[in-house]
Amino acid sequence: MKPFTNFESRMVALPINNIDTDQIIPARFLKTVSKAGLDQQLFYDWRQDPKFVLNRPESQGCQVLLAGDNFGCGSSREHAPWALTQWGFRAVISTSFADIFKQNALKNSLLPIVVPAEVHAELFAADPQATIRIDLPNQTLTTPSGRQVEFPVDAFSKHCLVEGVDELGYIYQHEAQIAAYEAKRVGSINALVR
């Protein structure tokens, strides 16, 4: 994983509540264990409509999805954040996320940002060409009007995103301490056996 850096981006606005993981990526595309090409299946059924927001030229290059309430509900599937990140999204903003989706997103370099309802409404009302700034170390989102809004993220997930490591990578960062502990433990056991 690449370290998660601060960035500015325009937003793709998708004002639909209760978007479930089967709408994000339909179940028929879950036969792969590779992330490659999943961007083509992102919101696949909705993208059959030429007017769907992701089909518009102005959506290209946007790294933030502004979604309705309760984003990512439904069944657990890691393919949902995979498809979103393969398309180019680095963050999703909503008033709430399904817990399993949120955890899968954090483990796959997709930052789920929870904002209060009034900030959510302000973002939907903003000029579509305006940009927002996301600062993960300080856990702030700067709206197009310049308003700074703090957002929650647990310390472990934040560390992993900023460092660009997954859970296994985090363990590898502590390999020397683990080896020292194991050597001491084995030494203690050997002393008891003698």
VOPAGU-2260 file (C-alpha; in pm, 1 decimal, decimal comma):
REM VOPAGU-2260
SITE   aa  ch    i         X         Y         Z
SITE  MET   A    0       0,0       0,0       0,0
SITE  LYS   A    1     112,5     352,9     -67,7
SITE  PRO   A    2     121,6     599,6     222,5
SITE  PHE   A    3    -194,3     808,6     239,2
SITE  THR   A    4     -97,2    1170,5     169,7
SITE  ASN   A    5    -295,8    1490,7     208,2
SITE  PHE   A    6    -470,3    1597,2    -110,1
SITE  GLU   A    7    -718,8    1832,6    -274,4
SITE  SER   A    8    -986,6    1714,5    -511,8
SITE  ARG   A    9   -1321,7    1786,0    -663,5
SITE  MET   A   10   -1607,0    1560,3    -550,1
SITE  VAL   A   11   -1841,6    1325,4    -732,6
SITE  ALA   A   12   -2182,4    1386,1    -573,7
SITE  LEU   A   13   -2405,4    1079,2    -542,2
SITE  PRO   A   14   -2699,9    1193,8    -325,1
SITE  ILE   A   15   -2855,5     850,1    -275,3
SITE  ASN   A   16   -2908,6     707,9      72,4
SITE  ASN   A   17   -2852,9     343,5     170,8
SITE  ILE   A   18   -2622,1     251,6    -116,9
SITE  ASP   A   19   -2540,8    -111,4     -48,9
SITE  THR   A   20   -2236,0    -311,0    -149,4
SITE  ASP   A   21   -2428,8    -492,4    -424,4
SITE  GLN   A   22   -2495,0    -156,0    -589,1
SITE  ILE   A   23   -2129,8     -56,6    -546,3
SITE  ILE   A   24   -2018,1    -379,9    -715,0
SITE  PRO   A   25   -2276,9    -642,3    -812,5
SITE  ALA   A   26   -2228,6    -993,5    -675,3
SITE  ARG   A   27   -2175,0   -1141,3   -1022,5
SITE  PHE   A   28   -1834,2    -968,4   -1033,0
SITE  LEU   A   29   -1704,4   -1119,6    -707,4
SITE  LYS   A   30   -1539,5   -1422,5    -865,3
SITE  THR   A   31   -1198,8   -1258,1    -878,6
SITE  VAL   A   32    -934,0   -1217,2    -610,9
SITE  SER   A   33    -756,1    -953,5    -818,1
SITE  LYS   A   34    -829,9    -582,3    -792,5
SITE  ALA   A   35    -742,6    -526,3   -1158,5
SITE  GLY   A   36   -1035,9    -414,7   -1367,7
SITE  LEU   A   37   -1280,0    -373,0   -1080,2
SITE  ASP   A   38   -1316,1      -5,3   -1169,2
SITE  GLN   A   39   -1508,0    -123,4   -1475,4
SITE  GLN   A   40   -1766,6    -293,8   -1251,6
SITE  LEU   A   41   -1804,1      -3,9   -1003,9
SITE  PHE   A   42   -2176,7      88,5    -990,2
SITE  TYR   A   43   -2206,1    -131,7   -1298,9
SITE  ASP   A   44   -2584,5    -147,0   -1323,4
SITE  TRP   A   45   -2623,1     227,7   -1269,2
SITE  ARG   A   46   -2349,3     304,5   -1520,9
SITE  GLN   A   47   -2562,8     153,5   -1797,4
SITE  ASP   A   48   -2743,6     488,8   -1789,7
SITE  PRO   A   49   -2529,2     733,4   -1991,7
SITE  LYS   A   50   -2644,3    1014,3   -1760,0
SITE  PHE   A   51   -2511,7     844,2   -1446,3
SITE  VAL   A   52   -2266,7    1071,9   -1262,6
SITE  LEU   A   53   -1956,3     853,2   -1314,1
SITE  ASN   A   54   -2016,1     857,9   -1690,3
SITE  ARG   A   55   -1986,6    1236,2   -1703,0
SITE  PRO   A   56   -1653,7    1386,6   -1815,6
SITE  GLU   A   57   -1641,0    1618,1   -1512,9
SITE  SER   A   58   -1629,0    1315,2   -1279,4
SITE  GLN   A   59   -1302,4    1192,3   -1425,1
SITE  GLY   A   60   -1007,7    1252,3   -1197,2
SITE  CYS   A   61   -1218,6    1316,9    -885,9
SITE  GLN   A   62   -1075,0    1142,5    -582,2
SITE  VAL   A   63   -1366,6    1197,1    -343,3
SITE  LEU   A   64   -1712,0    1040,8    -355,3
SITE  LEU   A   65   -1976,2    1242,4    -170,8
SITE  ALA   A   66   -2245,3     986,4     -91,4
SITE  GLY   A   67   -2581,5     985,4      80,3
SITE  ASP   A   68   -2647,9     853,4     430,7
SITE  ASN   A   69   -2562,4     494,3     534,0
SITE  PHE   A   70   -2311,5     422,1     257,7
SITE  GLY   A   71   -2186,0      64,9     214,9
SITE  CYS   A   72   -2469,5    -115,9     389,8
SITE  GLY   A   73   -2557,5    -472,9     295,5
SITE  SER   A   74   -2328,9    -771,6     272,2
SITE  SER   A   75   -1959,9    -771,6     351,8
SITE  ARG   A   76   -1740,9    -761,9      45,5
SITE  GLU   A   77   -1389,8    -630,0      22,4
SITE  HIS   A   78   -1445,8    -587,1    -350,6
SITE  ALA   A   79   -1649,2    -270,2    -279,5
SITE  PRO   A   80   -1354,4     -60,9    -154,4
SITE  TRP   A   81   -1132,9    -232,3    -412,3
SITE  ALA   A   82   -1360,4    -111,7    -694,2
SITE  LEU   A   83   -1379,5     239,2    -548,9
SITE  THR   A   84   -1000,9     270,9    -514,1
SITE  GLN   A   85    -939,1     119,6    -857,8
SITE  TRP   A   86   -1163,5     390,1   -1005,1
SITE  GLY   A   87    -945,5     649,3    -830,7
SITE  PHE   A   88   -1137,3     738,4    -516,4
SITE  ARG   A   89    -925,4     796,5    -207,1
SITE  ALA   A   90   -1208,2     902,1      24,2
SITE  VAL   A   91   -1584,4     869,1      61,1
SITE  ILE   A   92   -1781,9    1126,5     259,3
SITE  SER   A   93   -2114,5    1045,3     422,4
SITE  THR   A   94   -2304,0    1101,4     746,3
SITE  SER   A   95   -2266,8     729,5     825,9
SITE  PHE   A   96   -2114,9     406,4     698,5
SITE  ALA   A   97   -2194,4      42,1     756,1
SITE  ASP   A   98   -1937,3     -89,5    1005,9
SITE  ILE   A   99   -1809,7    -374,5     787,3
SITE  PHE   A  100   -1772,0    -148,3     483,4
SITE  LYS   A  101   -1589,6     109,4     696,3
SITE  GLN   A  102   -1340,3    -147,5     824,8
SITE  ASN   A  103   -1285,2    -294,1     476,4
SITE  ALA   A  104   -1229,8      57,1     338,6
SITE  LEU   A  105    -972,4     148,3     603,0
SITE  LYS   A  106    -781,1    -175,1     534,6
SITE  ASN   A  107    -766,4     -90,4     163,9
SITE  SER   A  108    -650,2     275,9     161,5
SITE  LEU   A  109    -998,5     421,4     122,1
SITE  LEU   A  110   -1076,2     682,9     386,0
SITE  PRO   A  111   -1440,6     686,4     501,8
SITE  ILE   A  112   -1510,5    1035,5     635,2
SITE  VAL   A  113   -1813,1    1088,6     859,4
SITE  VAL   A  114   -1939,8    1446,0     869,3
SITE  PRO   A  115   -2233,8    1609,4    1048,8
SITE  ALA   A  116   -2558,2    1654,5     852,3
SITE  GLU   A  117   -2509,3    2030,5     807,1
SITE  VAL   A  118   -2160,5    1983,2     659,8
SITE  HIS   A  119   -2296,2    1706,9     437,1
SITE  ALA   A  120   -2565,8    1944,3     307,7
SITE  GLU   A  121   -2307,9    2221,4     255,6
SITE  LEU   A  122   -2090,7    1989,9      45,8
SITE  PHE   A  123   -2384,6    1884,0    -173,0
SITE  ALA   A  124   -2471,5    2253,3    -226,0
SITE  ALA   A  125   -2114,0    2348,4    -322,5
SITE  ASP   A  126   -2004,1    2435,8    -674,9
SITE  PRO   A  127   -1924,7    2104,4    -850,8
SITE  GLN   A  128   -1594,8    2248,7    -973,0
SITE  ALA   A  129   -1483,9    2348,5    -621,5
SITE  THR   A  130   -1227,9    2141,4    -436,0
SITE  ILE   A  131   -1199,7    2012,9     -83,3
SITE  ARG   A  132    -881,6    1936,8     108,9
SITE  ILE   A  133    -831,6    1622,5     314,6
SITE  ASP   A  134    -562,2    1619,6     583,6
SITE  LEU   A  135    -550,7    1275,4     746,8
SITE  PRO   A  136    -276,6    1341,2    1006,5
SITE  ASN   A  137    -481,4    1631,4    1144,3
SITE  GLN   A  138    -811,3    1456,7    1067,6
SITE  THR   A  139    -957,8    1761,1     895,8
SITE  LEU   A  140   -1158,1    1823,1     583,6
SITE  THR   A  141   -1159,1    2176,3     444,2
SITE  THR   A  142   -1478,4    2260,1     257,8
SITE  PRO   A  143   -1488,9    2480,2     -53,6
SITE  SER   A  144   -1596,9    2770,6     172,2
SITE  GLY   A  145   -1277,4    2727,5     379,6
SITE  ARG   A  146   -1450,4    2571,6     678,9
SITE  GLN   A  147   -1233,8    2315,4     858,2
SITE  VAL   A  148   -1421,6    2012,8     985,4
SITE  GLU   A  149   -1267,2    1743,9    1204,0
SITE  PHE   A  150   -1353,5    1382,8    1130,0
SITE  PRO   A  151   -1304,2    1068,9    1339,1
SITE  VAL   A  152   -1067,8     783,6    1253,3
SITE  ASP   A  153    -925,2     531,6    1495,6
SITE  ALA   A  154    -554,8     568,8    1577,7
SITE  PHE   A  155    -450,5     226,3    1445,4
SITE  SER   A  156    -619,7     273,9    1106,9
SITE  LYS   A  157    -479,1     625,7    1080,3
SITE  HIS   A  158    -125,6     496,8    1152,4
SITE  CYS   A  159    -158,3     222,9     890,0
SITE  LEU   A  160    -294,0     461,3     625,1
SITE  VAL   A  161     -28,3     727,5     686,6
SITE  GLU   A  162     251,3     466,5     689,4
SITE  GLY   A  163     108,9     282,6     388,2
SITE  VAL   A  164      94,9     -54,0     563,3
SITE  ASP   A  165    -176,1    -310,2     619,2
SITE  GLU   A  166    -212,1    -509,8     942,4
SITE  LEU   A  167      62,8    -753,1     841,3
SITE  GLY   A  168     289,1    -464,2     742,1
SITE  TYR   A  169     229,6    -312,7    1085,2
SITE  ILE   A  170     348,3    -636,1    1246,7
SITE  TYR   A  171     657,2    -637,4    1025,1
SITE  GLN   A  172     736,9    -286,6    1151,2
SITE  HIS   A  173     781,0    -444,3    1494,6
SITE  GLU   A  174     981,4    -746,7    1383,2
SITE  ALA   A  175    1287,3    -660,2    1595,3
SITE  GLN   A  176    1080,1    -623,9    1914,1
SITE  ILE   A  177     895,9    -949,5    1840,5
SITE  ALA   A  178    1224,3   -1134,1    1780,1
SITE  ALA   A  179    1369,3    -995,0    2105,5
SITE  TYR   A  180    1060,0   -1102,6    2297,9
SITE  GLU   A  181    1066,9   -1451,8    2145,6
SITE  ALA   A  182    1438,4   -1493,2    2218,5
SITE  LYS   A  183    1379,8   -1393,0    2580,8
SITE  ARG   A  184    1078,2   -1624,4    2609,5
SITE  VAL   A  185    1264,4   -1922,5    2461,8
SITE  GLY   A  186    1557,3   -1849,4    2695,0
SITE  SER   A  187    1321,6   -1849,7    2994,8
SITE  ILE   A  188    1161,9   -2179,6    2888,8
SITE  ASN   A  189    1502,2   -2341,7    2834,8
SITE  ALA   A  190    1612,9   -2228,6    3181,1
SITE  LEU   A  191    1302,9   -2387,9    3336,4
SITE  VAL   A  192    1351,9   -2717,0    3151,2
SITE  ARG   A  193    1710,6   -2760,0    3273,9
